[in-house]
Amino acid sequence: MNQNKLETISNLFEGKEIRSIWDSEKGDYYFSVVDVISVLTNANIPRNYWSDLKRKLEKEGSQLHENIVQLKMKAQDGKLRGTDTLNTKGIFRLIESVPSPKAEPFKLWLANLGSERVDEVFDPEIAINRVIDYFRKRGYSDKWIKTHFLTILQKVKANR
């Protein structure tokens, strides 16, 4: 994947972070598998749960593990680390493999996320407002946000 086409996004499901990356070239999200496993299972060590599940699926002949893409995502220690990710279709297949009462609410959450992204394609103002809200929630001032947007616009104009 071309890094210039990737946009890292942090979303919350029931208060837990789901790291994802939007690939604008492919028009698809790539979600951290361990984050999804964490919200579905409440496992103490979601990485171990995923490792065991991956082995089980491989033994059963599931092709899900073949669709895993390693992408660098920010870890809890702040460093970028290779992370198992699956695109939206792969995540839906993963959900089917994990017995969880949270599966259906998570599917609805994913569908809503996709719907919001489609809305943003047809009305970019929605995307801009989402980004502004994102920065405000993280404590950035309106002045900083305005400067950030102006810097981005300058870069876009320079690349034309």
LINFEN-V760254 format. One line per field, one symbol per residue. ss: DSSP state (a for helix, b for strand, c for the rest). burial: + if it has 9 or more other C-alpha atoms within 8 Angstrom, else -. A space follows every 10 residues. Layout:
ss=???
burial=???
This chain:
ss=ccaaabbbbb bbbccbbbbb bbbccccbbb bbaaaaaaaa accccaaaaa aaaaaaaaac cccaaaacbb bbbbcccccb bbbbbbbaaa aaaaaaaccc ccaaaaaaaa aaaaaaaaaa aacaaaaaaa aaaaaaaccc caaaaaaaaa aaaaaaaacc
burial=----++-+-- --+---++++ ++++---+++ ++++++++++ +----+--++ ---+--++-- ---++--+-- +-++------ +-++++++-+ +++++--+-- --+--++-+- ------+-++ -----++--- -+--++---+ ----+----- ----------
